[in-house]
């Protein structure tokens, strides 16, 4: 699990291994992650884009950038939250992800990055 607060925006990540959609014999591992983005600040913000840095167990790094999350660019008023689930395929049994969501303050147009602390993607027992 990962939890970070940037300028009143709390991001909670809960990753899990999806065994039923993985094929370890062919080095195909699927991980899902559930994200909660909660506005604990006093300004209305909108999520514009995402930036993920994915590191496989062998050290290879991939960066993913794009607009919004799962097709949405949610607006969050103070006290509101947005949740979604997405996935990450890896060809190693262990990896990590971290990154940021680019947010914009509705009233001022000021942009900032809401950081996402690193979290582990691991097949159960792979880290033993």
Secondary structure, DSSP 8 states (H G I E B T S, - for coil): -EEEEETTEEEEEEEEE-GGG-BGGGTBEEEEEEEEEEE-SSS-EEEEEEEEEEEETTS-EEEEEEESBTTB--EE-TT-EEEEEEEEEESSSEEEEEEEEEEEETTT--EEEEEEEEEEEE-TTTT-
